[in-house]
Amino acid sequence: MDSVTKKWLIRFVMLLLLLASGWFVYLLWPVIKPLLGGVWLAAVPLFFSVLLAYLLLPFIHLLIKAKCSNRLAVWIVFIVLFGLLGALVQWGVPALIKEWRHFMQHLPTLTEQFSDWNHMVNGWLSQMPAPLREMIIESIERFSYKLEKRVENAMGGLDGSFKWIIALSLTPFMAFYLVKDRLIIGRVFMRFVPARRKKQALEFSHELDQRLGGYIRGQLWLSLSVAVLSFVALFLINIPYAFPLAGIMGIFNVIPYIGPVIGSLPAVLVASTISGNMIVWVIVVAFVIQMVESHLLSPWILGNSVHIHPVMIMILLLIGGEIAGMAGLILVVPLYMVASIVIHVFLVEPRQQRIDK
């Protein structure tokens, strides 16, 4: 049997094994599905702990350069982190409770405002041609149905909120051990890599840390910066719920291009219940913050970690949003970066080396 036939035979056997595995999983899905809840409960804190570790590593490396040992640098960074978290809980929780009470007092005004908008929209729709009116009404009803389902699912998941609070509270402790033992964890992973692939694995790890790690750290710091700037600006213009609204603006900032627009909508809605001038102020604040973020903070924080053309990012956002909704918008760029690194390290470079020889 020649090498080409053997290669295709191996691929055919692998395909059959893959199909058989899929069929086996399909048969056992009623048994597997309940187990996925526990896996998900463990995976989410682990994911956030990895993000936190990426966020803190630059400070640890800075302390190591200042002649601190790795263990001492880790302890210093996490002592400061827990101090900040304690201050945030002491100040932030009472602030959120105050904002919630104010929201409940302000809820009748919001309801009345939304009712006025409903009458105004109905007036506009009555003046439109029938086909266009029906299409818009159908879109609004479909959006309302999806929103109602999302709210019902969120409320239905409140029963398990306590276990999620416990799980997420473990995030900083998991991040501590990931950072402290990162070299040991790396050596353990390298034991499972074949000897002929170790060089590629090290290159892949380096590229992943430089590009994806830089992107994740940069996005986290940008989101935190946008949240802080938004809170200061919204507080200065005296808009209600400045703290949670700033948090929403910071969280949605992780979505390139369209995230800042989505994140500023709640602030605009709240401003619309106050006055037209307040709407203008909120739009100006959101615009100025995004100009500062895109022209000053983003080049400084992200640097050259993202080598993706803006048009490609927009295409990826369209694909990710269509496939997985909001999660797709957030994850599509990092997944694309991982795929491009894998292709470059394991396919393009070896092929180029064979051509050069």
Buried (B, 14 or more C-beta within 10 A) or exposed (E): EEEEEEEEEEEEEEEEEEEEEEEEEEEEEEEEEEEEEEEEBEEBBBEBBBBBBBBBBBBBEEBBEEEBEBEEBBBBBBEEBEEEEEEEEEEEEEEBEEBEEEBEEBEEEBEEBEEEEEEEEEEEBEEEEEEEBEEBBEEEEEEEEEEEEEEEEEEEEEEEEEEBEEBBEBBBEBBBEBBBEBEEEEEEEEEEBEEEEEEBBBBBBEBBBEBBBBBBBBBBBBBEBBBEBBBEBBEEBEBBBBBBBBBBBBBBBBBBEBBBEBBBBBBBBBBBBBEEEBBEBBBEBBEEBBEBBEEEBBEEBBEEBBEBEEEEBEEBBBBBBEEEEEEBBBBBBBEBBBEBBBEBBBEEEEEEEEEEE
